[in-house]
Amino acid sequence: MMNDDDYKILSLLYEEKSLTKTAQKLFISQPSLSYRIRKIEEEFGTKIIHKIGNQIKFTSEGEKLVRFSNKILYDLQLLKMEMHNMQEGLKGNIKIGANTNFAIYNMPELVKAYAEKYPHVYINMSSGWSIEVLEHIENNDIDIGIVTGEYNWTSEKVLLKEDPLVIIHYKPIVLHKLPETYRIVYQSHQNYNTVIELENSISRASNVWWNERFKTPPKNIMQADKIEICKKFVQKEMGYSIVPKSCILENDSFYVKALKSKNGHPFMRNTWLLYKENRVNKEILDFIEFVKKYYEI
């Protein structure tokens, strides 16, 4: 049966792509390493690596074992941290995944306020695109997910806030002059989730708004996958950008104008807190109730 050392071997070998380097880092002989790999292959009845010259290439079965090994090692490390925290007097642990923008602009103050009331609960927080957060909570990798946009979630959810989209510029905003002005586009990085994320993206809402008003396309000068980057380029007077209002800080010196349809309705981005009722314990329930009060829900 595979053990902790085998998980480490597969994880490190996948990273190094070299038997020699892996053996050196694990402080074992290369024959011992090769023996362990053969035993793993015998256990699963399949080849997991091929040697090409001095390089190691993993088979598809081998890559699956690596992913499994990485998860086991991660969960084991997390368990050790939780056990240590319990010994240090912490009474609970909450795993939270949040949309990157919410994590940057909202979570620090929210978690600080929560920690002042519940100082003995350990918060394990990760961030990413909303669709990635959704996948993590569906796979039970996290207890609570905070996403922006509309997704097909069939379990429990709480609407935290409605965030209007706004135009930011380094000079006064004149709408009819925007077709002549450069735009810095905020768009998520390209990955296998791009199609799903695009349906909930700021870029999509911006294009709907634009097509209502103008017949010519916008003068997009560049694209960035972080709102902070877009803001920096606007500050450098390269053009305007369209971002959530919550991402504008008190010390930002932008001209700001709300993005509204021709009927006067603002373009909003909903932020949701997601959780599964069958995975709620006292610490998670306390956090959810605290967040509701925090946002006056």
Secondary structure as GFF3:
##gff-version 3
##sequence-region A 1 297
A	DSSP	alpha_helix	4	16	.	.	.	ID=ss1
A	DSSP	alpha_helix	19	26	.	.	.	ID=ss2
A	DSSP	alpha_helix	30	44	.	.	.	ID=ss3
A	DSSP	beta_strand	49	52	.	.	.	ID=ss4
A	DSSP	beta_strand	55	58	.	.	.	ID=ss5
A	DSSP	alpha_helix	60	87	.	.	.	ID=ss6
A	DSSP	beta_strand	92	99	.	.	.	ID=ss7
A	DSSP	alpha_helix	100	105	.	.	.	ID=ss8
A	DSSP	alpha_helix	107	117	.	.	.	ID=ss9
A	DSSP	beta_strand	121	128	.	.	.	ID=ss10
A	DSSP	alpha_helix	130	138	.	.	.	ID=ss11
A	DSSP	beta_strand	144	148	.	.	.	ID=ss12
A	DSSP	beta_strand	156	169	.	.	.	ID=ss13
A	DSSP	three_ten_helix	175	180	.	.	.	ID=ss14
A	DSSP	beta_strand	182	186	.	.	.	ID=ss15
A	DSSP	alpha_helix	194	199	.	.	.	ID=ss16
A	DSSP	alpha_helix	202	213	.	.	.	ID=ss17
A	DSSP	beta_strand	219	224	.	.	.	ID=ss18
A	DSSP	alpha_helix	227	235	.	.	.	ID=ss19
A	DSSP	beta_strand	240	244	.	.	.	ID=ss20
A	DSSP	three_ten_helix	245	247	.	.	.	ID=ss21
A	DSSP	beta_strand	255	258	.	.	.	ID=ss22
A	DSSP	beta_strand	268	275	.	.	.	ID=ss23
A	DSSP	three_ten_helix	277	279	.	.	.	ID=ss24
A	DSSP	alpha_helix	282	294	.	.	.	ID=ss25
###
